[in-house]
Amino acid sequence: MAGNSTVSAKLRTGFLQCCALLFNTEAFPMNNKTEKIKQLRQYLLNQIAGLSTEQLNKRPEGFNNSIIWNIGHLVLAQQNICYRRSGLVNYLQEPWLALFAPGTKADSFIDEQLIETIKGHFISAIDRFEKDLLVLDFSTYTPSEFVKATYGIELKNIEDALEFLFYHEGYHTGYVLSIMKLV
């Protein structure tokens, strides 16, 4: 039981650190939502830069997932929340879906090559999304029953999806920062 309270305290600390970053206007002077997401992702990449493949894959006691699972999950979730819900092509398919979809766990060891691919997509997926917002039609957004059932939030359009991404990014960033203290 004491282990669970330690994990909970570390999660709270990580989540609060993430919130401070998201809402600190000095750290994020731009108003552009996608730019803020990229800045948060770059911060997270900087935090994990010195970790080994083993550390990125480690799943500490009390956690369902590893650091690299959380990073991969954020990439896939953004694709699903923004593209798939809008009826557009999700640029990432297998092995992303099997490894990082909601409900999956970090049961597979992610090798260095896939880790580098994940890190590359972490920023480039947002860069591509920024460009796609200008040329693709995101107006046929279909609300996600999963998001509504899990988080109690209905995402009715791409603007709602972007707002939700801030929460989702912060949530998983908190997990990553907490796990880093244990690996």
Secondary structure as GFF3:
##gff-version 3
##sequence-region A 1 183
A	DSSP	alpha_helix	2	23	.	.	.	ID=ss1
A	DSSP	alpha_helix	33	48	.	.	.	ID=ss2
A	DSSP	alpha_helix	53	57	.	.	.	ID=ss3
A	DSSP	alpha_helix	67	82	.	.	.	ID=ss4
A	DSSP	three_ten_helix	84	86	.	.	.	ID=ss5
A	DSSP	alpha_helix	96	100	.	.	.	ID=ss6
A	DSSP	alpha_helix	112	135	.	.	.	ID=ss7
A	DSSP	alpha_helix	145	151	.	.	.	ID=ss8
A	DSSP	alpha_helix	158	180	.	.	.	ID=ss9
###
